[in-house]
Amino acid sequence: MRSIQFREALREAMSEEMRRDKSVFLMGEEVAQYNGAYKVSQGMLDEFGPERVIDTPIAELGFAGIGVGASMNGLRPIVEFMTFNFSLVAIDQVINSAAKMMSMSGGQYSCPMVFRGPTGSAGMLSSQHSQNFENWYANTPGLKVVVPSNPYDAKGLMKSAIRDNDPVIFMESEQMYGDKGEVPEEEYLIPIGVADIKREGTDVTIVSFGKMMKVALAAAEELAKGGVNAEVIDLRTVRPIDYKTLVESVKKTNRMVVVEEAWPLASISSELAYHIQSNAFDYMDAPVKRVTCRDVPLPYAPTLIEASLPNVQRTIDAVKQVMYKKA
């Protein structure tokens, strides 16, 4: 199996689906002539031409609306936001049009489309370019929300997202585009809404998604040196959430820690903590602990960024708390 970059896995997924289905097209800022702000769409203009790989003005509300209209008329657009921070400009089209069209039209219209782009902190980009809105979009009925953590999952989930008949929010990390991972050359799809156990364990369940999976897995490795066997689960999608896999894991480990890059209030980790205490309470030996971003706009200084974001040590400390071990 060959090893390719995260951006290459996404490009393969989009290109394969565009070859398979003539109704699929890509639009967004700098996706064509510049080959994509993060080179995800490199070479796609040459293969598919300007009618299917379309550079847009800096007008997210406008081109998101064009995408919604196109999807209602039988096409399958992939709308790239240069960052999901900029999706706030287009959020009316995402929330009030794409997500609600099937319901408000009584099933007459659907919006089979993908909104994709980078999410979360990407280094020293300060407060307005470093936010996580996975929980915002996951709160909206009518949307599906995908946050892959590696190239293999990214390709399989992107292909499923493009073929899905509902609008899908597909969120990637800027800091992962260069990550390499093994990806088969043959076609495969990963179903939306199915979590993956990345590491089997018996003592505690650590749950995460997106680039925070790196923190979760690194913490599990460190904990193993001290004799703690952590099970690590990658949600992969945060709407729908694979609650069954989480509950079954907690029945085995009796403890859970959730690692999430977003702010703590009304986060995905809040929902998971509620669901586990509601559906696995009798199996719990400790309350669910959460490791999230500090409740502040992300600072610019690297030392303050490190203090704000979830990290390995904070995750280890949370695990020790649920296991009643001294930090």
Contacts in CASP RR format, 6 or more apart in sequence:
PFRMAT RR
TARGET T0000
AUTHOR 0000-0000-0000
METHOD contacts of the structure
MODEL  1
MRSIQFREALREAMSEEMRRDKSVFLMGEEVAQYNGAYKVSQGMLDEFGP
ERVIDTPIAELGFAGIGVGASMNGLRPIVEFMTFNFSLVAIDQVINSAAK
MMSMSGGQYSCPMVFRGPTGSAGMLSSQHSQNFENWYANTPGLKVVVPSN
PYDAKGLMKSAIRDNDPVIFMESEQMYGDKGEVPEEEYLIPIGVADIKRE
GTDVTIVSFGKMMKVALAAAEELAKGGVNAEVIDLRTVRPIDYKTLVESV
KKTNRMVVVEEAWPLASISSELAYHIQSNAFDYMDAPVKRVTCRDVPLPY
APTLIEASLPNVQRTIDAVKQVMYKKA
1 182 0 8 1.000
1 183 0 8 1.000
1 184 0 8 1.000
1 185 0 8 1.000
2 182 0 8 1.000
2 183 0 8 1.000
2 185 0 8 1.000
3 180 0 8 1.000
3 181 0 8 1.000
3 182 0 8 1.000
3 183 0 8 1.000
4 12 0 8 1.000
4 151 0 8 1.000
4 180 0 8 1.000
4 181 0 8 1.000
4 183 0 8 1.000
5 151 0 8 1.000
5 177 0 8 1.000
5 178 0 8 1.000
5 179 0 8 1.000
5 180 0 8 1.000
5 181 0 8 1.000
6 150 0 8 1.000
6 151 0 8 1.000
6 154 0 8 1.000
6 172 0 8 1.000
6 176 0 8 1.000
6 177 0 8 1.000
6 178 0 8 1.000
6 179 0 8 1.000
6 180 0 8 1.000
6 181 0 8 1.000
7 38 0 8 1.000
7 39 0 8 1.000
7 40 0 8 1.000
7 42 0 8 1.000
7 177 0 8 1.000
7 178 0 8 1.000
8 151 0 8 1.000
9 151 0 8 1.000
9 152 0 8 1.000
9 154 0 8 1.000
9 155 0 8 1.000
9 158 0 8 1.000
9 181 0 8 1.000
9 183 0 8 1.000
10 40 0 8 1.000
10 116 0 8 1.000
10 154 0 8 1.000
10 155 0 8 1.000
10 158 0 8 1.000
10 172 0 8 1.000
11 40 0 8 1.000
11 41 0 8 1.000
11 42 0 8 1.000
11 44 0 8 1.000
12 155 0 8 1.000
12 183 0 8 1.000
13 154 0 8 1.000
13 155 0 8 1.000
13 156 0 8 1.000
13 158 0 8 1.000
13 159 0 8 1.000
13 162 0 8 1.000
14 24 0 8 1.000
14 26 0 8 1.000
14 40 0 8 1.000
14 41 0 8 1.000
14 44 0 8 1.000
14 78 0 8 1.000
14 158 0 8 1.000
14 162 0 8 1.000
15 44 0 8 1.000
15 47 0 8 1.000
15 48 0 8 1.000
16 159 0 8 1.000
16 187 0 8 1.000
17 24 0 8 1.000
17 158 0 8 1.000
17 159 0 8 1.000
17 162 0 8 1.000
17 163 0 8 1.000
18 24 0 8 1.000
18 25 0 8 1.000
18 26 0 8 1.000
18 44 0 8 1.000
18 48 0 8 1.000
18 52 0 8 1.000
21 76 0 8 1.000
21 162 0 8 1.000
21 163 0 8 1.000
23 74 0 8 1.000
23 75 0 8 1.000
23 76 0 8 1.000
24 52 0 8 1.000
24 75 0 8 1.000
24 76 0 8 1.000
24 77 0 8 1.000
24 78 0 8 1.000
24 162 0 8 1.000
25 48 0 8 1.000
25 51 0 8 1.000
25 52 0 8 1.000
25 53 0 8 1.000
25 54 0 8 1.000
25 70 0 8 1.000
25 75 0 8 1.000
25 76 0 8 1.000
25 77 0 8 1.000
25 78 0 8 1.000
26 41 0 8 1.000
26 44 0 8 1.000
26 48 0 8 1.000
26 52 0 8 1.000
26 53 0 8 1.000
26 54 0 8 1.000
26 77 0 8 1.000
26 78 0 8 1.000
26 80 0 8 1.000
27 53 0 8 1.000
27 54 0 8 1.000
27 55 0 8 1.000
27 56 0 8 1.000
27 63 0 8 1.000
27 66 0 8 1.000
27 67 0 8 1.000
27 77 0 8 1.000
27 78 0 8 1.000
27 79 0 8 1.000
27 80 0 8 1.000
28 54 0 8 1.000
28 55 0 8 1.000
28 56 0 8 1.000
28 63 0 8 1.000
28 79 0 8 1.000
28 80 0 8 1.000
28 81 0 8 1.000
28 82 0 8 1.000
29 37 0 8 1.000
29 55 0 8 1.000
29 56 0 8 1.000
29 57 0 8 1.000
29 58 0 8 1.000
29 80 0 8 1.000
29 82 0 8 1.000
30 36 0 8 1.000
30 37 0 8 1.000
30 55 0 8 1.000
30 82 0 8 1.000
31 41 0 8 1.000
31 44 0 8 1.000
31 45 0 8 1.000
31 53 0 8 1.000
31 54 0 8 1.000
31 55 0 8 1.000
31 56 0 8 1.000
31 80 0 8 1.000
32 41 0 8 1.000
32 44 0 8 1.000
32 45 0 8 1.000
32 49 0 8 1.000
32 50 0 8 1.000
32 53 0 8 1.000
32 54 0 8 1.000
32 55 0 8 1.000
33 45 0 8 1.000
33 55 0 8 1.000
34 55 0 8 1.000
35 41 0 8 1.000
35 42 0 8 1.000
35 43 0 8 1.000
35 44 0 8 1.000
35 45 0 8 1.000
36 42 0 8 1.000
36 80 0 8 1.000
37 82 0 8 1.000
38 118 0 8 1.000
38 174 0 8 1.000
38 177 0 8 1.000
39 177 0 8 1.000
40 80 0 8 1.000
40 177 0 8 1.000
41 53 0 8 1.000
41 80 0 8 1.000
44 53 0 8 1.000
45 53 0 8 1.000
56 62 0 8 1.000
56 63 0 8 1.000
57 63 0 8 1.000
60 81 0 8 1.000
60 86 0 8 1.000
60 87 0 8 1.000
60 89 0 8 1.000
60 90 0 8 1.000
61 89 0 8 1.000
61 90 0 8 1.000
61 92 0 8 1.000
61 93 0 8 1.000
62 90 0 8 1.000
62 93 0 8 1.000
63 79 0 8 1.000
63 90 0 8 1.000
64 79 0 8 1.000
64 87 0 8 1.000
64 90 0 8 1.000
64 93 0 8 1.000
64 94 0 8 1.000
64 98 0 8 1.000
64 115 0 8 1.000
65 90 0 8 1.000
65 93 0 8 1.000
65 97 0 8 1.000
66 77 0 8 1.000
67 75 0 8 1.000
67 77 0 8 1.000
67 79 0 8 1.000
67 113 0 8 1.000
68 93 0 8 1.000
68 97 0 8 1.000
68 98 0 8 1.000
68 101 0 8 1.000
68 111 0 8 1.000
68 113 0 8 1.000
69 111 0 8 1.000
70 77 0 8 1.000
70 113 0 8 1.000
71 77 0 8 1.000
71 98 0 8 1.000
71 110 0 8 1.000
71 111 0 8 1.000
71 112 0 8 1.000
71 113 0 8 1.000
71 167 0 8 1.000
72 101 0 8 1.000
72 109 0 8 1.000
72 110 0 8 1.000
72 111 0 8 1.000
74 112 0 8 1.000
76 112 0 8 1.000
76 113 0 8 1.000
76 114 0 8 1.000
76 162 0 8 1.000
77 113 0 8 1.000
77 114 0 8 1.000
78 113 0 8 1.000
78 114 0 8 1.000
78 116 0 8 1.000
78 162 0 8 1.000
79 113 0 8 1.000
79 114 0 8 1.000
79 115 0 8 1.000
79 116 0 8 1.000
80 116 0 8 1.000
80 117 0 8 1.000
81 87 0 8 1.000
81 90 0 8 1.000
81 115 0 8 1.000
81 116 0 8 1.000
81 117 0 8 1.000
82 117 0 8 1.000
82 118 0 8 1.000
83 117 0 8 1.000
83 118 0 8 1.000
83 119 0 8 1.000
83 122 0 8 1.000
83 129 0 8 1.000
83 174 0 8 1.000
84 117 0 8 1.000
84 118 0 8 1.000
84 119 0 8 1.000
84 120 0 8 1.000
84 131 0 8 1.000
84 133 0 8 1.000
84 171 0 8 1.000
85 128 0 8 1.000
85 129 0 8 1.000
85 130 0 8 1.000
85 131 0 8 1.000
87 94 0 8 1.000
87 115 0 8 1.000
87 133 0 8 1.000
88 133 0 8 1.000
94 115 0 8 1.000
94 137 0 8 1.000
94 143 0 8 1.000
94 167 0 8 1.000
94 169 0 8 1.000
95 140 0 8 1.000
97 111 0 8 1.000
98 111 0 8 1.000
98 113 0 8 1.000
98 115 0 8 1.000
98 143 0 8 1.000
98 167 0 8 1.000
99 111 0 8 1.000
99 140 0 8 1.000
99 141 0 8 1.000
99 142 0 8 1.000
99 143 0 8 1.000
99 167 0 8 1.000
100 142 0 8 1.000
101 109 0 8 1.000
101 110 0 8 1.000
101 111 0 8 1.000
102 109 0 8 1.000
102 110 0 8 1.000
102 111 0 8 1.000
102 142 0 8 1.000
102 166 0 8 1.000
103 141 0 8 1.000
103 142 0 8 1.000
110 165 0 8 1.000
110 166 0 8 1.000
111 166 0 8 1.000
111 167 0 8 1.000
112 164 0 8 1.000
112 165 0 8 1.000
112 166 0 8 1.000
112 167 0 8 1.000
113 167 0 8 1.000
113 168 0 8 1.000
114 158 0 8 1.000
114 161 0 8 1.000
114 162 0 8 1.000
114 167 0 8 1.000
114 168 0 8 1.000
114 170 0 8 1.000
115 167 0 8 1.000
115 168 0 8 1.000
115 169 0 8 1.000
115 170 0 8 1.000
116 158 0 8 1.000
116 161 0 8 1.000
116 169 0 8 1.000
116 170 0 8 1.000
116 171 0 8 1.000
116 172 0 8 1.000
117 170 0 8 1.000
117 171 0 8 1.000
117 172 0 8 1.000
118 171 0 8 1.000
118 172 0 8 1.000
118 173 0 8 1.000
118 174 0 8 1.000
118 177 0 8 1.000
119 131 0 8 1.000
119 132 0 8 1.000
119 133 0 8 1.000
119 134 0 8 1.000
119 147 0 8 1.000
119 171 0 8 1.000
119 172 0 8 1.000
119 173 0 8 1.000
120 130 0 8 1.000
120 131 0 8 1.000
120 132 0 8 1.000
120 173 0 8 1.000
120 174 0 8 1.000
120 211 0 8 1.000
120 261 0 8 1.000
121 130 0 8 1.000
121 175 0 8 1.000
121 261 0 8 1.000
121 298 0 8 1.000
121 305 0 8 1.000
121 309 0 8 1.000
122 129 0 8 1.000
122 130 0 8 1.000
122 173 0 8 1.000
122 174 0 8 1.000
122 175 0 8 1.000
123 130 0 8 1.000
123 175 0 8 1.000
123 302 0 8 1.000
123 305 0 8 1.000
124 300 0 8 1.000
124 301 0 8 1.000
124 302 0 8 1.000
124 305 0 8 1.000
125 300 0 8 1.000
126 298 0 8 1.000
126 299 0 8 1.000
126 300 0 8 1.000
127 297 0 8 1.000
127 298 0 8 1.000
127 299 0 8 1.000
127 300 0 8 1.000
130 298 0 8 1.000
131 298 0 8 1.000
132 260 0 8 1.000
132 261 0 8 1.000
132 262 0 8 1.000
132 263 0 8 1.000
132 293 0 8 1.000
133 171 0 8 1.000
133 262 0 8 1.000
134 145 0 8 1.000
134 147 0 8 1.000
134 169 0 8 1.000
134 171 0 8 1.000
134 209 0 8 1.000
134 238 0 8 1.000
134 262 0 8 1.000
134 268 0 8 1.000
135 238 0 8 1.000
135 262 0 8 1.000
135 266 0 8 1.000
135 267 0 8 1.000
135 268 0 8 1.000
135 271 0 8 1.000
137 143 0 8 1.000
137 145 0 8 1.000
137 169 0 8 1.000
137 239 0 8 1.000
138 145 0 8 1.000
138 238 0 8 1.000
138 239 0 8 1.000
138 268 0 8 1.000
139 266 0 8 1.000
140 239 0 8 1.000
142 166 0 8 1.000
142 167 0 8 1.000
143 166 0 8 1.000
143 167 0 8 1.000
143 168 0 8 1.000
143 169 0 8 1.000
143 239 0 8 1.000
144 161 0 8 1.000
144 164 0 8 1.000
144 166 0 8 1.000
144 167 0 8 1.000
144 168 0 8 1.000
144 169 0 8 1.000
144 192 0 8 1.000
144 193 0 8 1.000
144 237 0 8 1.000
144 239 0 8 1.000
144 240 0 8 1.000
145 168 0 8 1.000
145 169 0 8 1.000
145 171 0 8 1.000
145 237 0 8 1.000
145 238 0 8 1.000
145 239 0 8 1.000
146 157 0 8 1.000
146 158 0 8 1.000
146 161 0 8 1.000
146 168 0 8 1.000
146 169 0 8 1.000
146 170 0 8 1.000
146 171 0 8 1.000
146 192 0 8 1.000
146 236 0 8 1.000
146 237 0 8 1.000
146 238 0 8 1.000
147 171 0 8 1.000
147 172 0 8 1.000
147 209 0 8 1.000
147 210 0 8 1.000
147 235 0 8 1.000
147 236 0 8 1.000
147 237 0 8 1.000
147 238 0 8 1.000
148 154 0 8 1.000
148 157 0 8 1.000
148 158 0 8 1.000
148 172 0 8 1.000
148 210 0 8 1.000
148 236 0 8 1.000
149 176 0 8 1.000
149 208 0 8 1.000
149 209 0 8 1.000
149 210 0 8 1.000
149 211 0 8 1.000
149 212 0 8 1.000
149 213 0 8 1.000
149 214 0 8 1.000
149 234 0 8 1.000
149 236 0 8 1.000
150 176 0 8 1.000
150 179 0 8 1.000
150 181 0 8 1.000
150 213 0 8 1.000
151 179 0 8 1.000
151 180 0 8 1.000
151 181 0 8 1.000
151 182 0 8 1.000
151 183 0 8 1.000
152 181 0 8 1.000
152 182 0 8 1.000
152 183 0 8 1.000
152 184 0 8 1.000
153 190 0 8 1.000
153 196 0 8 1.000
153 234 0 8 1.000
153 236 0 8 1.000
154 172 0 8 1.000
155 183 0 8 1.000
155 188 0 8 1.000
156 188 0 8 1.000
156 189 0 8 1.000
156 190 0 8 1.000
157 170 0 8 1.000
157 190 0 8 1.000
157 192 0 8 1.000
157 236 0 8 1.000
157 237 0 8 1.000
158 170 0 8 1.000
159 187 0 8 1.000
159 188 0 8 1.000
159 189 0 8 1.000
159 190 0 8 1.000
160 189 0 8 1.000
160 190 0 8 1.000
160 191 0 8 1.000
160 192 0 8 1.000
161 168 0 8 1.000
161 170 0 8 1.000
161 192 0 8 1.000
163 189 0 8 1.000
164 192 0 8 1.000
168 192 0 8 1.000
171 210 0 8 1.000
173 210 0 8 1.000
173 211 0 8 1.000
175 211 0 8 1.000
176 210 0 8 1.000
176 211 0 8 1.000
190 236 0 8 1.000
192 237 0 8 1.000
192 240 0 8 1.000
193 236 0 8 1.000
193 237 0 8 1.000
193 240 0 8 1.000
193 241 0 8 1.000
193 242 0 8 1.000
194 236 0 8 1.000
194 237 0 8 1.000
194 242 0 8 1.000
194 245 0 8 1.000
195 233 0 8 1.000
195 234 0 8 1.000
195 235 0 8 1.000
195 236 0 8 1.000
195 237 0 8 1.000
195 241 0 8 1.000
195 242 0 8 1.000
195 245 0 8 1.000
195 246 0 8 1.000
196 233 0 8 1.000
196 234 0 8 1.000
196 236 0 8 1.000
197 231 0 8 1.000
197 232 0 8 1.000
197 233 0 8 1.000
197 234 0 8 1.000
197 245 0 8 1.000
197 249 0 8 1.000
198 213 0 8 1.000
198 217 0 8 1.000
198 232 0 8 1.000
198 233 0 8 1.000
198 234 0 8 1.000
199 217 0 8 1.000
199 220 0 8 1.000
199 230 0 8 1.000
199 231 0 8 1.000
199 232 0 8 1.000
200 231 0 8 1.000
201 229 0 8 1.000
201 230 0 8 1.000
201 231 0 8 1.000
201 252 0 8 1.000
201 253 0 8 1.000
202 229 0 8 1.000
202 231 0 8 1.000
202 252 0 8 1.000
202 253 0 8 1.000
203 228 0 8 1.000
203 229 0 8 1.000
203 230 0 8 1.000
203 253 0 8 1.000
203 255 0 8 1.000
203 323 0 8 1.000
204 223 0 8 1.000
204 228 0 8 1.000
204 230 0 8 1.000
204 231 0 8 1.000
204 253 0 8 1.000
204 255 0 8 1.000
204 256 0 8 1.000
204 257 0 8 1.000
204 319 0 8 1.000
204 322 0 8 1.000
204 323 0 8 1.000
205 230 0 8 1.000
205 231 0 8 1.000
205 232 0 8 1.000
205 233 0 8 1.000
205 246 0 8 1.000
205 249 0 8 1.000
205 250 0 8 1.000
205 252 0 8 1.000
205 253 0 8 1.000
205 255 0 8 1.000
205 256 0 8 1.000
205 257 0 8 1.000
206 216 0 8 1.000
206 219 0 8 1.000
206 220 0 8 1.000
206 230 0 8 1.000
206 231 0 8 1.000
206 232 0 8 1.000
206 233 0 8 1.000
206 256 0 8 1.000
206 257 0 8 1.000
206 258 0 8 1.000
206 259 0 8 1.000
206 315 0 8 1.000
206 319 0 8 1.000
207 216 0 8 1.000
207 232 0 8 1.000
207 233 0 8 1.000
207 235 0 8 1.000
207 246 0 8 1.000
207 256 0 8 1.000
207 257 0 8 1.000
207 258 0 8 1.000
207 259 0 8 1.000
207 272 0 8 1.000
208 215 0 8 1.000
208 216 0 8 1.000
208 232 0 8 1.000
208 233 0 8 1.000
208 234 0 8 1.000
208 235 0 8 1.000
208 258 0 8 1.000
208 259 0 8 1.000
208 260 0 8 1.000
209 234 0 8 1.000
209 235 0 8 1.000
209 236 0 8 1.000
209 238 0 8 1.000
209 260 0 8 1.000
209 268 0 8 1.000
210 234 0 8 1.000
210 261 0 8 1.000
211 261 0 8 1.000
212 259 0 8 1.000
212 260 0 8 1.000
212 261 0 8 1.000
212 310 0 8 1.000
213 232 0 8 1.000
213 234 0 8 1.000
215 259 0 8 1.000
215 291 0 8 1.000
215 310 0 8 1.000
215 311 0 8 1.000
215 312 0 8 1.000
215 315 0 8 1.000
216 232 0 8 1.000
216 259 0 8 1.000
216 315 0 8 1.000
217 232 0 8 1.000
218 312 0 8 1.000
219 230 0 8 1.000
219 259 0 8 1.000
219 312 0 8 1.000
219 315 0 8 1.000
219 316 0 8 1.000
219 319 0 8 1.000
220 230 0 8 1.000
220 232 0 8 1.000
222 312 0 8 1.000
222 316 0 8 1.000
223 229 0 8 1.000
223 230 0 8 1.000
223 316 0 8 1.000
223 319 0 8 1.000
224 230 0 8 1.000
228 319 0 8 1.000
228 323 0 8 1.000
230 319 0 8 1.000
231 249 0 8 1.000
231 252 0 8 1.000
231 253 0 8 1.000
233 245 0 8 1.000
233 246 0 8 1.000
233 249 0 8 1.000
235 241 0 8 1.000
235 242 0 8 1.000
235 268 0 8 1.000
236 242 0 8 1.000
238 268 0 8 1.000
241 268 0 8 1.000
241 271 0 8 1.000
241 272 0 8 1.000
241 275 0 8 1.000
243 275 0 8 1.000
243 279 0 8 1.000
246 256 0 8 1.000
246 272 0 8 1.000
246 275 0 8 1.000
246 276 0 8 1.000
247 275 0 8 1.000
247 276 0 8 1.000
247 279 0 8 1.000
247 280 0 8 1.000
249 256 0 8 1.000
250 256 0 8 1.000
250 276 0 8 1.000
250 280 0 8 1.000
250 283 0 8 1.000
250 284 0 8 1.000
251 280 0 8 1.000
251 283 0 8 1.000
254 283 0 8 1.000
254 284 0 8 1.000
254 285 0 8 1.000
254 286 0 8 1.000
255 284 0 8 1.000
255 285 0 8 1.000
255 286 0 8 1.000
255 319 0 8 1.000
255 322 0 8 1.000
255 323 0 8 1.000
256 272 0 8 1.000
256 273 0 8 1.000
256 276 0 8 1.000
256 284 0 8 1.000
256 288 0 8 1.000
256 289 0 8 1.000
256 322 0 8 1.000
257 288 0 8 1.000
257 289 0 8 1.000
257 290 0 8 1.000
257 291 0 8 1.000
257 315 0 8 1.000
257 318 0 8 1.000
257 319 0 8 1.000
257 322 0 8 1.000
258 268 0 8 1.000
258 269 0 8 1.000
258 272 0 8 1.000
258 273 0 8 1.000
258 288 0 8 1.000
258 289 0 8 1.000
258 290 0 8 1.000
258 291 0 8 1.000
259 269 0 8 1.000
259 291 0 8 1.000
259 292 0 8 1.000
259 310 0 8 1.000
259 315 0 8 1.000
260 267 0 8 1.000
260 268 0 8 1.000
260 269 0 8 1.000
260 290 0 8 1.000
260 291 0 8 1.000
260 292 0 8 1.000
260 293 0 8 1.000
260 310 0 8 1.000
261 292 0 8 1.000
261 293 0 8 1.000
261 309 0 8 1.000
261 310 0 8 1.000
262 268 0 8 1.000
262 269 0 8 1.000
262 292 0 8 1.000
262 293 0 8 1.000
263 292 0 8 1.000
263 293 0 8 1.000
263 295 0 8 1.000
264 270 0 8 1.000
264 290 0 8 1.000
264 292 0 8 1.000
264 293 0 8 1.000
264 295 0 8 1.000
265 295 0 8 1.000
267 290 0 8 1.000
267 292 0 8 1.000
269 290 0 8 1.000
269 291 0 8 1.000
269 292 0 8 1.000
270 290 0 8 1.000
272 288 0 8 1.000
273 287 0 8 1.000
273 288 0 8 1.000
273 290 0 8 1.000
276 284 0 8 1.000
276 288 0 8 1.000
277 284 0 8 1.000
277 287 0 8 1.000
277 288 0 8 1.000
285 322 0 8 1.000
286 321 0 8 1.000
286 322 0 8 1.000
286 323 0 8 1.000
286 324 0 8 1.000
287 322 0 8 1.000
288 322 0 8 1.000
289 318 0 8 1.000
289 319 0 8 1.000
289 321 0 8 1.000
289 322 0 8 1.000
290 318 0 8 1.000
291 310 0 8 1.000
291 314 0 8 1.000
291 315 0 8 1.000
291 318 0 8 1.000
292 310 0 8 1.000
293 308 0 8 1.000
293 309 0 8 1.000
293 310 0 8 1.000
294 307 0 8 1.000
294 308 0 8 1.000
294 309 0 8 1.000
296 308 0 8 1.000
298 305 0 8 1.000
298 308 0 8 1.000
298 309 0 8 1.000
299 305 0 8 1.000
299 308 0 8 1.000
317 327 0 8 1.000
320 326 0 8 1.000
320 327 0 8 1.000
321 327 0 8 1.000
END
